[in-house]
Amino acid sequence: MAGRGISIREAPTGDASAWLNNGNELAKMNQFPKALDAYRKATEADPRSAEAWRGRGVTLCELGRFKDAVECYDRAIEIEPMRPDIWHFKARTLGDLRQFGKAVPCYEKAVQLGMKTPELWNNYATALQGTRRHDEALRCIDKALAMDSEYVPAICNKGTIFHEMGQLSRALGFYNCALGIDRNCVEAWYNKGMLLKQMGRPDEAAECLKKAKELGGVYLPPIQK
């Protein structure tokens, strides 16, 4: 295997550090099945390695195995309960499972432990949005934007929250703002298209949805004019 550090073939069976390094290198190369195997061997060699459990969880997420990932994050938290990054990973994965009610206290814990980044505040807002706590979600978005006024995911997310609240003109303004910063934001094009469709502007909506699909929004439903 090419790359830095010890190759998988060279890693001794019981050398947790070597397997952890292999997992990290493979994950950087997006070789997630192989990375997962390396992290698994790291946790077998040292079941008390929170970092190996964290890596195993992240890799499982990349493979779409969110429930298994949560279990790995729980193991990591048992070992190092004061690591805010692991609480954040767990919260985000619970969001992927649409278990927003469980995600919210994990975000709260990450904040209590000192993690305050635009990404965290934006993800926290998404969980609050999922529990219909829109006002609190908007406050989290504002905290993200106070740290980075051009953080496109938060700007787009703010549009989504206003969209759900029925404030369509305000939502459109935030989608336009997001696209003014990043013309390649698939989410903003898609959300703007759906909003324009709702506002009775089908031709503009179709153009936005077409743009989203061209940019690689493979999860998007077929465009209907």
Stockholm file with secondary structure:
# STOCKHOLM 1.0

chainA/1-225         MAGRGISIREAPTGDASAWLNNGNELAKMNQFPKALDAYRKATEADPRSAEAWRGRGVTLCELGRFKDAVECYDRAIEIEPMRPDIWHFKARTLGDLRQFGKAVPCYEKAVQLGMKTPELWNNYATALQGTRRHDEALRCIDKALAMDSEYVPAICNKGTIFHEMGQLSRALGFYNCALGIDRNCVEAWYNKGMLLKQMGRPDEAAECLKKAKELGGVYLPPIQK
#=GR chainA/1-225 SS CCSSSCCGGGSCTTCHHHHHHHHHHHHHTTCHHHHHHHHHHHHHHCTTCHHHHHHHHHHHHHTTCHHHHHHHHHHHHHHCTTCHHHHHHHHHHHHHTTCHHHHHHHHHHHHHTTCCCHHHHHHHHHHHHHTTCHHHHHHHHHHHHHHCTTCHHHHHHHHHHHHHTTCHHHHHHHHHHHHHHCTTCHHHHHHHHHHHHHTTCHHHHHHHHHHHHHTTCTTSCCCCC
#=GC SS_cons         CCSSSCCGGGSCTTCHHHHHHHHHHHHHTTCHHHHHHHHHHHHHHCTTCHHHHHHHHHHHHHTTCHHHHHHHHHHHHHHCTTCHHHHHHHHHHHHHTTCHHHHHHHHHHHHHTTCCCHHHHHHHHHHHHHTTCHHHHHHHHHHHHHHCTTCHHHHHHHHHHHHHTTCHHHHHHHHHHHHHHCTTCHHHHHHHHHHHHHTTCHHHHHHHHHHHHHTTCTTSCCCCC
//
